[in-house]
Amino acid sequence: MSFRTIRILTLVLTLGSGPATADQFTPGEIWPDDQGKHINAHGGGVLFHEGVYYWFGEHKISGGRGNTAQVGVSCYSSADLYQWENQGIALAVDGNHRSEIAKGCILERPKVIYNSRTRKFVMWFHLEHRGKGYATARSGVAVSDKVTGPYQFLKSHRPNARSWPIGYDPLKTGDSSSSHLKRDYEKGQMARDMTLFVDDDGRAFHIAASEENQTLHISLLTPDYLDFTGKFTRVDPGGNNEAPAICKHDDKYWMITSGCTGWAPNEARSFVADSMAGPWKSLGNPCEGPHPSGGIGPDKTWGGQSTFILPVHDKPGQFIAMFDVWRPKDPIDGRYLWLPVTFRSGRIIVSHPSSWSIPE
Ligand code: GAL
């Protein structure tokens, strides 16, 4: 064999075993976009619109400063879910320090939904004002006429001021799990880790960690998706869930969450309900099976934390569980675990193959 043939063969073998191929997910590996750069869309979610998937997520930079928003929200597009084209920054942070979304604020877990009545794309995200750590606990909303943006920031909310959760009686005695709920009744409830969910009837829900991260709130949004209606429900009061992700399958609503340990992984949880308003039944850890290369096991979500459950278009019953593996010392190097979801014996199950493809 000539030296040239050996070189070509080596190249073919190297490319063949590389992390990203055109028709496979390789969870946890570097995931190059169309420009060969690791995708930069952390804590994200995906919107399917007119034949194309759009992935929105936190744009991160290297080093400690990367844990705050220095750039904004990224957008990528894809027709097949494997190969992603960088569409640039959909929502930019503001150079004006007085802006609510000033450069250096904390802007996490952005999600975008489409409102077919107003024909607007609506983005919600967890917002912490610049320099205030995680004390602000608000949810921001931005809109655009075009899916890829630019999105225009409208305002931020403390949800559901002067409303009690559906079926909740504030006068009930012996209710120790709702002191924060009562504290925030007047000024609105806290909102940190969040996601959005649009039901088949077009109603949109905002799901966020509230009450000092003790209790998740599921809130019905107004028909334009830009505000809260005051109708909300509590999930697992006092259960310390965050990183919510939701899907609908077989007329049931399924939710995956994590516990609250910051950037460090913990054991995931799952829930099921017949209605978004609950009651939500706890199903335990949805992650099953070892890490394919002997890394952190399913008892700590293989090192990841949930962010979204992505329904595969035109393939009913097929979903991808999206998790982030955070790298808080070098946030731009955070990895993505996109993993197959199955439903078995009344449970939602997630496994971690070393590589996999969406079944035909
Ligand atoms: C996690 C949360 C992340 C980020 C982080 C900061 O618990 O899910 O989105 O807020 O805490 O420590």
Residues whose N, C-alpha, C, O or C-beta is under 5 A from the ligand:
A	BS01	GAL	E108 D193 A243 T261 G262 W263
